[in-house]
């Protein structure tokens, strides 16, 4: 069971669960166009067993039963994402089936008393736009603005909150420098341009939504605590650089209209011409900020051509992903984010959870490790609130076991087990623990 009670949190604190479209919907349905993750998965060596999101959890057809799991679990909100390639299969032309799906999904949330919390972009770039350079192409800011107006013109009036981009670092750095996610590049110039353009697209989207009269607008930043491997000046500097390009770059752009000096020194020559002129758009005022947090990294220096970090094996317990369980990092990020960037702007924990090698036994899934993880991280949130941080909600990742990107269907993050052969759902002990905590 969870050691916390709803009453341990401030009045009105929102508890929810999060998913993303490509990971659960079933991309082959409803007229969705080809997404760059379809292409990435079809390329040998990129994804475990070349698995893709064609069927995923078939949420496209099973969304009502999945939303019942949220309602029956006592959750207040559902953080979902919209698929650009479903709404505009070629990135530019509207697919009415896609709009109709999100219309139905929104109404089904409201019918169950769930607050709809939309994320516009969770990595589903239409292949047709990837063919034109994707995030390397400055035009993507306008394309994304157009997508924003189309989808939010249909469902924006019923949203509780709207986020532009999920996890800027993953969109830009993980995908263009490390090559681990679509489009799978390892190109420093492409990386620098994607880092800037993803923020420009974010700011453009915010401006478009303000023009539509929409409110409660924000963005979601993934953060990973950087711990130096030792006390040497080199390790301390390596960790500071990692912190700058992973954690500080995007939130500094969005809230301060500036980029960290270390990153500009390392990558500035690769940024687009006159990039400084875009900072006013990038820093369009936000109503809230989301923090996605899972783990920390222990950082040592290297001697490569660009001073990227070397990760070091840590001593703490690990999840199925091999990530250390370090709840102190969530507390510290919430405190630091409010103190240095967001001030009184509400903060949300928009993703937090763990992968575990769960199995069904006698019709049940005992995932005590996940319950322990949630307990420790909810304690970190409570401590941050006690320290004066305006945290307004917590979204567990994830409602369902799903397509875990380059790792296929092996890693299970869900509070609900999914049999990927039959698609049968089995609520895990962690779902029951939340249900008890939330008083359902």
PEUR-V681034 format. One record per residue. RES is the residue in three letters. PSI is psi in radians with two decimals (NA if undefined). OMEGA is omega in whole degrees, 0 to 359 (999 if undefined). Layout:
res=RES psi=PSI omega=OMEGA
res=RES psi=PSI omega=OMEGA
This chain:
res=UNK psi=2.78 omega=174
res=UNK psi=2.37 omega=184
res=UNK psi=-0.14 omega=183
res=UNK psi=2.80 omega=174
res=UNK psi=2.69 omega=177
res=UNK psi=-0.65 omega=182
res=UNK psi=-0.17 omega=175
res=UNK psi=-0.22 omega=183
res=UNK psi=2.78 omega=183
res=UNK psi=2.69 omega=177
res=UNK psi=2.31 omega=181
res=UNK psi=-0.05 omega=177
res=UNK psi=2.34 omega=188
res=UNK psi=2.24 omega=173
res=UNK psi=2.32 omega=180
res=UNK psi=-3.11 omega=173
res=UNK psi=2.67 omega=186
res=UNK psi=2.65 omega=172
res=UNK psi=-3.13 omega=169
res=UNK psi=2.68 omega=192
res=UNK psi=-0.97 omega=185
res=UNK psi=-0.52 omega=184
res=UNK psi=-0.35 omega=185
res=UNK psi=-0.47 omega=195
res=UNK psi=-0.78 omega=192
res=UNK psi=1.62 omega=192
res=UNK psi=-0.22 omega=181
res=UNK psi=-0.10 omega=185
res=UNK psi=2.75 omega=167
res=UNK psi=0.42 omega=175
res=UNK psi=0.29 omega=178
res=UNK psi=2.47 omega=177
res=UNK psi=2.99 omega=180
res=UNK psi=2.33 omega=177
res=UNK psi=2.78 omega=183
res=UNK psi=-0.35 omega=175
res=UNK psi=-0.49 omega=173
res=UNK psi=-0.74 omega=180
res=UNK psi=-0.75 omega=181
res=UNK psi=-0.77 omega=181
res=UNK psi=-0.50 omega=181
res=UNK psi=-0.12 omega=180
res=UNK psi=2.10 omega=185
res=UNK psi=2.37 omega=175
res=UNK psi=-0.17 omega=184
res=UNK psi=-0.71 omega=187
res=UNK psi=2.46 omega=178
res=UNK psi=2.16 omega=180
res=UNK psi=0.34 omega=181
res=UNK psi=0.52 omega=181
res=UNK psi=2.60 omega=181
res=UNK psi=-3.02 omega=183
res=UNK psi=0.41 omega=184
res=UNK psi=-0.75 omega=178
res=UNK psi=-0.75 omega=181
res=UNK psi=-2.15 omega=179
res=UNK psi=0.09 omega=184
res=UNK psi=0.68 omega=177
res=UNK psi=-0.44 omega=179
res=UNK psi=-0.66 omega=180
res=UNK psi=-0.32 omega=188
res=UNK psi=0.28 omega=188
res=UNK psi=-0.59 omega=182
res=UNK psi=-0.75 omega=177
res=UNK psi=-0.64 omega=179
res=UNK psi=-0.69 omega=177
res=UNK psi=-0.54 omega=174
res=UNK psi=-0.61 omega=178
res=UNK psi=-0.66 omega=176
res=UNK psi=-0.84 omega=180
res=UNK psi=-0.82 omega=183
res=UNK psi=-0.42 omega=177
res=UNK psi=-0.07 omega=178
res=UNK psi=0.18 omega=182
res=UNK psi=2.64 omega=183
res=UNK psi=-0.45 omega=192
res=UNK psi=2.77 omega=176
res=UNK psi=2.06 omega=174
res=UNK psi=1.95 omega=182
res=UNK psi=2.92 omega=175
res=UNK psi=2.74 omega=177
res=UNK psi=2.48 omega=181
res=UNK psi=1.99 omega=177
res=UNK psi=-0.76 omega=183
res=UNK psi=-0.32 omega=174
res=UNK psi=-0.74 omega=183
res=UNK psi=-0.65 omega=181
res=UNK psi=1.53 omega=190
res=UNK psi=-0.58 omega=177
res=UNK psi=0.19 omega=180
res=UNK psi=-0.18 omega=187
res=UNK psi=-0.54 omega=185
res=UNK psi=2.30 omega=187
res=UNK psi=2.38 omega=174
res=UNK psi=1.93 omega=185
res=UNK psi=-0.56 omega=178
res=UNK psi=-0.68 omega=179
res=UNK psi=-0.80 omega=177
res=UNK psi=-0.71 omega=180
res=UNK psi=-0.67 omega=180
res=UNK psi=-0.84 omega=182
res=UNK psi=-0.47 omega=173
res=UNK psi=-0.86 omega=179
res=UNK psi=-0.75 omega=181
res=UNK psi=-0.77 omega=180
res=UNK psi=-0.85 omega=180
res=UNK psi=-0.66 omega=180
res=UNK psi=-0.61 omega=174
res=UNK psi=-0.86 omega=183
res=UNK psi=-0.64 omega=178
res=UNK psi=-0.47 omega=181
res=UNK psi=0.13 omega=179
res=UNK psi=0.36 omega=180
res=UNK psi=2.39 omega=176
res=UNK psi=2.12 omega=178
res=UNK psi=2.08 omega=180
res=UNK psi=1.75 omega=189
res=UNK psi=2.50 omega=167
res=UNK psi=2.15 omega=186
res=UNK psi=-0.73 omega=187
res=UNK psi=1.99 omega=172
res=UNK psi=0.99 omega=165
res=UNK psi=0.25 omega=182
res=UNK psi=1.14 omega=179
res=UNK psi=2.20 omega=176
res=UNK psi=2.41 omega=181
res=UNK psi=-0.60 omega=181
res=UNK psi=-0.56 omega=177
res=UNK psi=-0.57 omega=174
res=UNK psi=-0.63 omega=178
res=UNK psi=-0.42 omega=180
res=UNK psi=0.31 omega=177
res=UNK psi=-0.23 omega=177
res=UNK psi=-2.27 omega=183
res=UNK psi=-0.14 omega=175
res=UNK psi=-0.32 omega=186
res=UNK psi=2.13 omega=181
res=UNK psi=-0.50 omega=181
res=UNK psi=-0.29 omega=183
res=UNK psi=-0.43 omega=178
res=UNK psi=-0.77 omega=177
res=UNK psi=-0.69 omega=178
res=UNK psi=-0.76 omega=182
res=UNK psi=-0.62 omega=175
res=UNK psi=-0.72 omega=179
res=UNK psi=-0.77 omega=177
res=UNK psi=-0.76 omega=178
res=UNK psi=-0.83 omega=183
res=UNK psi=-0.62 omega=181
res=UNK psi=-0.94 omega=186
res=UNK psi=-0.70 omega=181
res=UNK psi=-0.32 omega=170
res=UNK psi=-0.42 omega=180
res=UNK psi=-0.75 omega=188
res=UNK psi=-0.07 omega=187
res=UNK psi=-0.52 omega=183
res=UNK psi=-0.28 omega=183
res=UNK psi=0.10 omega=182
res=UNK psi=2.44 omega=171
res=UNK psi=-0.73 omega=177
res=UNK psi=2.76 omega=179
res=UNK psi=2.23 omega=172
res=UNK psi=2.57 omega=179
res=UNK psi=-1.22 omega=188
res=UNK psi=2.41 omega=172
res=UNK psi=2.10 omega=171
res=UNK psi=1.30 omega=181
res=UNK psi=-0.74 omega=183
res=UNK psi=-0.70 omega=180
res=UNK psi=-0.70 omega=180
res=UNK psi=-0.70 omega=188
res=UNK psi=-1.06 omega=191
res=UNK psi=-0.88 omega=181
res=UNK psi=-0.54 omega=188
res=UNK psi=-0.40 omega=184
res=UNK psi=-0.35 omega=178
res=UNK psi=-0.85 omega=181
res=UNK psi=-0.38 omega=176
res=UNK psi=0.25 omega=185
res=UNK psi=-0.36 omega=179
res=UNK psi=2.87 omega=179
res=UNK psi=2.39 omega=11
res=UNK psi=0.11 omega=174
res=UNK psi=0.57 omega=179
res=UNK psi=2.75 omega=171
res=UNK psi=1.34 omega=192
res=UNK psi=1.99 omega=186
res=UNK psi=-0.60 omega=180
res=UNK psi=-0.75 omega=176
res=UNK psi=-0.67 omega=180
res=UNK psi=-0.87 omega=182
res=UNK psi=-0.72 omega=180
res=UNK psi=-0.71 omega=178
res=UNK psi=-0.69 omega=179
res=UNK psi=-0.74 omega=181
res=UNK psi=-0.77 omega=185
res=UNK psi=-0.55 omega=179
res=UNK psi=-0.58 omega=175
res=UNK psi=-0.66 omega=177
res=UNK psi=-0.69 omega=177
res=UNK psi=-0.72 omega=176
res=UNK psi=-0.90 omega=182
res=UNK psi=-0.67 omega=177
res=UNK psi=-0.75 omega=179
res=UNK psi=-0.75 omega=178
res=UNK psi=-0.79 omega=180
res=UNK psi=-0.71 omega=179
res=UNK psi=-0.74 omega=181
res=UNK psi=-0.63 omega=175
res=UNK psi=-0.71 omega=179
res=UNK psi=-0.41 omega=178
res=UNK psi=-0.04 omega=181
res=UNK psi=0.27 omega=180
res=UNK psi=2.73 omega=183
res=UNK psi=-3.13 omega=186
res=UNK psi=0.97 omega=184
res=UNK psi=2.45 omega=180
res=UNK psi=-2.84 omega=178
res=UNK psi=2.85 omega=187
res=UNK psi=2.10 omega=183
res=UNK psi=2.19 omega=174
res=UNK psi=2.44 omega=185
res=UNK psi=2.46 omega=181
res=UNK psi=2.02 omega=186
res=UNK psi=2.35 omega=182
res=UNK psi=1.99 omega=179
res=UNK psi=2.17 omega=177
res=UNK psi=2.50 omega=181
res=UNK psi=-0.47 omega=177
res=UNK psi=-3.02 omega=184
res=UNK psi=0.10 omega=182
res=UNK psi=2.60 omega=178
res=UNK psi=-0.58 omega=181
res=UNK psi=-0.74 omega=179
res=UNK psi=-0.68 omega=178
res=UNK psi=-0.73 omega=179
res=UNK psi=-0.68 omega=178
res=UNK psi=-0.74 omega=179
res=UNK psi=-0.65 omega=179
res=UNK psi=-0.69 omega=177
res=UNK psi=-0.79 omega=178
res=UNK psi=-0.79 omega=178
res=UNK psi=-0.67 omega=182
res=UNK psi=-0.82 omega=186
res=UNK psi=-0.32 omega=178
res=UNK psi=-0.95 omega=191
res=UNK psi=-0.67 omega=190
res=UNK psi=-0.51 omega=189
res=UNK psi=-0.89 omega=189
res=UNK psi=-0.73 omega=181
res=UNK psi=-0.51 omega=175
res=UNK psi=-0.74 omega=177
res=UNK psi=-0.79 omega=185
res=UNK psi=-0.65 omega=186
res=UNK psi=-0.36 omega=181
res=UNK psi=-0.23 omega=183
res=UNK psi=0.50 omega=179
res=UNK psi=2.77 omega=174
res=UNK psi=2.58 omega=179
res=UNK psi=2.46 omega=184
res=UNK psi=-0.70 omega=181
res=UNK psi=-0.69 omega=183
res=UNK psi=-0.72 omega=178
res=UNK psi=-0.70 omega=178
res=UNK psi=-0.72 omega=184
res=UNK psi=-0.61 omega=190
res=UNK psi=-0.14 omega=188
res=UNK psi=-0.60 omega=181
res=UNK psi=-0.30 omega=181
res=UNK psi=-0.14 omega=178
res=UNK psi=2.76 omega=177
res=UNK psi=2.72 omega=176
res=UNK psi=2.47 omega=175
res=UNK psi=0.61 omega=181
res=UNK psi=-0.50 omega=181
res=UNK psi=-0.47 omega=181
res=UNK psi=-0.30 omega=183
res=UNK psi=-0.14 omega=190
res=UNK psi=-0.49 omega=177
res=UNK psi=-0.72 omega=176
res=UNK psi=-0.76 omega=182
res=UNK psi=-0.62 omega=185
res=UNK psi=0.49 omega=174
res=UNK psi=2.36 omega=186
res=UNK psi=2.45 omega=180
res=UNK psi=2.69 omega=180
res=UNK psi=-0.33 omega=180
res=UNK psi=2.90 omega=176
res=UNK psi=2.45 omega=178
res=UNK psi=2.45 omega=177
res=UNK psi=2.11 omega=170
res=UNK psi=2.20 omega=184
res=UNK psi=2.36 omega=179
res=UNK psi=-0.68 omega=194
res=UNK psi=-3.06 omega=172
res=UNK psi=2.90 omega=170
res=UNK psi=2.51 omega=174
res=UNK psi=2.14 omega=196
res=UNK psi=2.27 omega=173
res=UNK psi=2.69 omega=181
res=UNK psi=2.85 omega=169
res=UNK psi=3.11 omega=183
res=UNK psi=0.54 omega=181
res=UNK psi=3.12 omega=183
res=UNK psi=-0.45 omega=172
res=UNK psi=2.34 omega=193
res=UNK psi=1.04 omega=173
res=UNK psi=2.79 omega=187
res=UNK psi=2.84 omega=163
res=UNK psi=2.15 omega=176
res=UNK psi=2.54 omega=181
res=UNK psi=2.45 omega=179
res=UNK psi=2.25 omega=181
res=UNK psi=2.88 omega=185
res=UNK psi=-0.17 omega=187
res=UNK psi=2.93 omega=178
res=UNK psi=2.65 omega=187
res=UNK psi=2.67 omega=172
res=UNK psi=-3.14 omega=177
res=UNK psi=-0.41 omega=177
res=UNK psi=-0.15 omega=187
res=UNK psi=0.23 omega=181
res=UNK psi=2.40 omega=177
res=UNK psi=2.52 omega=174
res=UNK psi=1.90 omega=187
res=UNK psi=1.33 omega=184
res=UNK psi=-0.42 omega=179
res=UNK psi=-0.55 omega=180
res=UNK psi=-0.63 omega=178
res=UNK psi=-0.82 omega=177
res=UNK psi=-0.84 omega=186
res=UNK psi=-0.64 omega=177
res=UNK psi=-0.74 omega=179
res=UNK psi=-0.78 omega=179
res=UNK psi=-0.83 omega=183
res=UNK psi=-0.72 omega=181
res=UNK psi=-0.81 omega=179
res=UNK psi=-0.72 omega=185
res=UNK psi=-0.64 omega=189
res=UNK psi=-0.31 omega=187
res=UNK psi=-0.88 omega=195
res=UNK psi=-0.34 omega=178
res=UNK psi=-2.13 omega=182
res=UNK psi=-0.02 omega=179
res=UNK psi=2.31 omega=180
res=UNK psi=2.45 omega=174
res=UNK psi=2.54 omega=174
res=UNK psi=2.44 omega=165
res=UNK psi=1.82 omega=188
res=UNK psi=-0.31 omega=170
res=UNK psi=2.41 omega=172
res=UNK psi=2.25 omega=181
res=UNK psi=-3.02 omega=183
res=UNK psi=2.64 omega=172
res=UNK psi=2.44 omega=181
res=UNK psi=2.57 omega=183
res=UNK psi=1.28 omega=187
res=UNK psi=2.51 omega=175
res=UNK psi=2.67 omega=177
res=UNK psi=2.26 omega=177
res=UNK psi=2.10 omega=182
res=UNK psi=0.70 omega=175
res=UNK psi=0.18 omega=182
res=UNK psi=2.79 omega=176
res=UNK psi=1.98 omega=180
res=UNK psi=1.73 omega=182
res=UNK psi=1.06 omega=183
res=UNK psi=-0.59 omega=180
res=UNK psi=-0.64 omega=179
res=UNK psi=-0.69 omega=177
res=UNK psi=-0.76 omega=178
res=UNK psi=-0.72 omega=179
res=UNK psi=-0.86 omega=179
res=UNK psi=-0.74 omega=180
res=UNK psi=-0.84 omega=184
res=UNK psi=-0.61 omega=182
res=UNK psi=-0.57 omega=173
res=UNK psi=-0.60 omega=174
res=UNK psi=-0.68 omega=178
res=UNK psi=-0.67 omega=178
res=UNK psi=-0.78 omega=179
res=UNK psi=-0.70 omega=179
res=UNK psi=-0.70 omega=178
res=UNK psi=-0.73 omega=178
res=UNK psi=-0.73 omega=179
res=UNK psi=-0.47 omega=178
res=UNK psi=0.14 omega=174
res=UNK psi=0.13 omega=180
res=UNK psi=2.29 omega=183
res=UNK psi=1.18 omega=178
res=UNK psi=2.20 omega=188
res=UNK psi=-0.20 omega=182
res=UNK psi=2.88 omega=183
res=UNK psi=2.15 omega=179
res=UNK psi=1.99 omega=178
res=UNK psi=2.40 omega=171
res=UNK psi=2.07 omega=6
res=UNK psi=2.92 omega=175
res=UNK psi=-0.84 omega=188
res=UNK psi=2.56 omega=161
res=UNK psi=2.47 omega=187
res=UNK psi=-2.98 omega=178
res=UNK psi=1.94 omega=184
res=UNK psi=0.95 omega=170
res=UNK psi=-2.21 omega=185
res=UNK psi=-0.23 omega=180
res=UNK psi=0.14 omega=176
res=UNK psi=-2.41 omega=185
res=UNK psi=0.30 omega=184
res=UNK psi=-0.69 omega=188
res=UNK psi=2.17 omega=187
res=UNK psi=1.97 omega=179
res=UNK psi=-0.11 omega=193
res=UNK psi=2.70 omega=165
res=UNK psi=-0.18 omega=176
res=UNK psi=2.17 omega=179
res=UNK psi=2.39 omega=176
res=UNK psi=2.16 omega=171
res=UNK psi=1.95 omega=188
res=UNK psi=-0.03 omega=171
res=UNK psi=-0.84 omega=183
res=UNK psi=-0.29 omega=185
res=UNK psi=0.30 omega=176
res=UNK psi=2.40 omega=178
res=UNK psi=2.36 omega=175
res=UNK psi=1.89 omega=177
res=UNK psi=2.33 omega=181
res=UNK psi=3.00 omega=178
res=UNK psi=-0.58 omega=180
res=UNK psi=-0.64 omega=175
res=UNK psi=-0.77 omega=179
res=UNK psi=-0.60 omega=179
res=UNK psi=-0.75 omega=176
res=UNK psi=-0.71 omega=180
res=UNK psi=-0.76 omega=178
res=UNK psi=-0.77 omega=181
res=UNK psi=-0.70 omega=186
res=UNK psi=-0.03 omega=171
res=UNK psi=0.47 omega=180
res=UNK psi=NA omega=999
